[in-house]
Amino acid sequence: AYTFFSANPTLLAKMFCSEIFGYASISMVVRLVAHYGATNAEVAKTARKGVVLFFSLVVIEGKAIKGAQVRGALVFLAGTAVFVEAKRR
């Protein structure tokens, strides 16, 4: 292990940052569940994944949004709205 990390000195710092962000992520999800309930926490987690996907495709890679992606986003939003409304009742 010593020789590996000697050859890749920044890897240890990256692993440490990954562990810190992983702990923070889990801590935030637990707080979401405790405050809003498991269902709403799952909706928030799923929405975050959609935003990250959009951000990585459009902003970082500069790809154009196609019709199928817009339809998929609309189906996702409609499903989420129905789910939240059903839970609210």
C-alpha distance (Angstrom), angle and dihedral (degrees) to the residues before:
residue distance angle dihedral
A1 . . .
Y2 3.79 . .
T3 3.78 93.7 .
F4 3.80 91.7 46.6
F5 3.80 93.6 52.2
S6 3.80 90.6 42.3
A7 3.80 88.4 57.4
N8 3.84 91.2 44.8
P9 3.82 106.1 34.8
T10 3.82 97.1 167.0
L11 3.80 92.7 53.2
L12 3.79 93.8 76.8
A13 3.81 91.6 53.7
K14 3.82 90.5 47.9
M15 3.81 90.4 50.7
F16 3.80 90.6 50.1
C17 3.83 91.9 50.5
S18 3.80 90.3 47.6
E19 3.80 90.6 53.4
I20 3.80 92.3 48.5
F21 3.82 92.6 49.6
G22 3.81 90.9 44.9
Y23 3.79 91.0 53.2
A24 3.81 91.3 46.9
S25 3.80 90.7 49.3
I26 3.79 93.7 51.4
S27 3.79 90.8 45.0
M28 3.81 90.9 52.9
V29 3.80 92.6 48.6
V30 3.80 90.8 51.1
R31 3.81 89.9 50.7
L32 3.83 90.4 48.5
V33 3.80 90.4 51.8
A34 3.79 92.6 46.9
H35 3.80 94.4 48.0
Y36 3.82 104.1 34.4
G37 3.82 104.9 16.7
A38 3.78 132.8 -107.1
T39 3.80 96.4 -77.5
N40 3.78 95.7 54.0
A41 3.80 90.5 43.8
E42 3.81 89.7 55.8
V43 3.80 90.9 49.6
A44 3.82 89.8 51.7
K45 3.81 92.0 48.1
T46 3.80 92.0 49.3
A47 3.80 92.6 47.3
R48 3.80 89.8 50.7
K49 3.80 90.2 54.4
G50 3.80 90.4 51.6
V51 3.80 92.2 50.1
V52 3.80 91.5 48.3
L53 3.80 90.9 49.7
F54 3.81 91.6 49.5
F55 3.80 91.4 46.5
S56 3.80 93.6 49.6
L57 3.80 94.3 47.1
V58 3.79 100.8 41.5
V59 3.78 106.6 26.0
I60 3.80 103.9 30.8
E61 3.81 101.7 31.5
G62 3.81 96.5 28.2
K63 3.79 94.8 -135.1
A64 3.80 121.1 160.8
I65 3.78 117.9 -114.3
K66 3.79 112.4 -114.3
G67 3.80 129.7 -151.3
A68 3.79 93.9 -105.1
Q69 3.79 90.6 55.3
V70 3.81 91.6 50.3
R71 3.81 90.9 49.1
G72 3.81 90.4 48.4
A73 3.79 91.2 50.3
L74 3.80 91.0 49.3
V75 3.81 91.6 49.9
F76 3.79 89.3 49.1
L77 3.80 92.5 49.1
A78 3.80 92.6 46.1
G79 3.80 91.7 48.7
T80 3.78 91.7 48.2
A81 3.81 91.6 48.8
V82 3.82 91.8 49.9
F83 3.81 90.3 47.1
V84 3.80 93.8 49.8
E85 3.81 92.3 45.0
A86 3.82 91.8 49.6
K87 3.79 90.5 50.0
R88 3.80 91.7 48.1
R89 3.81 91.8 58.1
